[in-house]
Amino acid sequence: MHVMRLRPALATVILGAVGLALVAGCTAPQATALPAVAAPPALQPVPKVTVDPPDGTKAVAPAEPITVKAVNGKLTGVALTDSDGTAVPGTLSADGATWTASVPPKFARTYHFTGSASSTGGTTPVTGTFATASPRRYLTASTTIGDGQSVGVAAPIMIQFNRSVPVAARPAVERALAVTTSVPVTGSWAWLPDAYDGSRVHWRPQNYWPVGTTVTMAAHLYGVNVGAAGYGKTDLTTRFTVGRSQIVKADARTHRIQVVRDGQTVMDLPASYGADSDPRRVTRSGTHIVMGKSQTVLMSNPDFGYNDVPEHWAVRISNNGEFIHANPLSVSAQGKRNITHGCINLSTANARSYFDTALFGDPVEISGTPVQLSAADGDVYDWAVPWDRWTAMSALH
């Protein structure tokens, strides 16, 4: 009886062990993560390099853009040097794909590009050679307004060239001209008929300058190809300020002039204008500007029998011979009749008072006469040209 009871217990233990083994055998082992393997980078194409001017170009105008461009790569070590090893400075774009010369090259030199463009696909050298033009003639320019000068509210910016600029080259020249102002001002360049053995281009605002405006004019003419006129020799710049507003209101019918400064009449003076009886003597109506002044000017008009007559406190308002000046001989007519040969006559005291206040570019608005100011009256008639016609006289219109 005792033995028979032990066997089932043993069997139970054995089965239990087997059961444990079976349970353990059904448990899967924990997986171990494998490290990630980065994919190899895709190869980029070999960079392509373009130089401008292209390799072998001759007679390059120094004003033309000079660039190196890379496609599918970045530029490194780009340089542009002449045969003496003198380098032309340049700048690299933020993406490293474009190099641009920051100053123009010199005339009559040969230049070489060096450097490279690289990517994961390889490296391409930067190579190329070009030669700049060797001019036989140069275009130079001058202007009437100097650095730091204060001018009147009607002052035009006048550029005079030393030779005629071909019509086909005028757009390139005008694109090289820039006017910047401290306040917004609408204005335009206009090409006037040639004078003084060369072309001329003037810039004026649509309306009078705002008082206090600072103006910078830059003519980036160096290296510009001007066709038969050659190449621009040097740049030209000037910076000036527009002073107070002073406008002369001159009505020949009243035989007086009013000087209006910043909106207030500061002078009201008796005057005599050119005689209406002769078109050659009539004072021209229209907006003139003060062009210059001198304490004494020798005036001549052989058709009317006088030569080198000294006139004092003379303010030139046109190149056709019109001045505002002192004339003691016409005092009895001043404020009553117009008897002069085109000028506006004042007494000596009044002429000097006005003379002391006049600035280049002050407008002189003349009215009440039968003849209008025009191109026939000299080289400065800018304000006699209507605005739409003025803008049409731009080479970039």
Secondary structure, DSSP 4 states (H G I P E B T S, - for coil): -HHHHHHHHHHHHHHHHHHHHHHHHTPPPPPPPPPP-PPPPPPPPPPEEEEESPTTEEEE-TTS--EEEEESSEEEEEEEEETT-PBPPEEE-TTSSEEEESSPPPTT-EEEEEEEEEETTEEEE--EEEEE---SSEE-EEES--TT-EE-TTPPEEEEESSPPPGGGHHHHHHTEEEEESS---EEEEEEEEETTEEEEEEEESSPPPTT-EEEEEE--TT-B-GGG-EE-S-EEEEEEE---EEEEEETTTTEEEEEETTEEEEEEE-B-B-TT-TTTSPPBEEEE--EEEEEEEEEEGGGTEEEEEEEEEEE--TTS-EEEE-GGGTTTTTT---BSSSEEE-HHHHHHHHTT--TT-EEEEES-SSB--GGG-S--GGGS-HHHHHHTSTT-
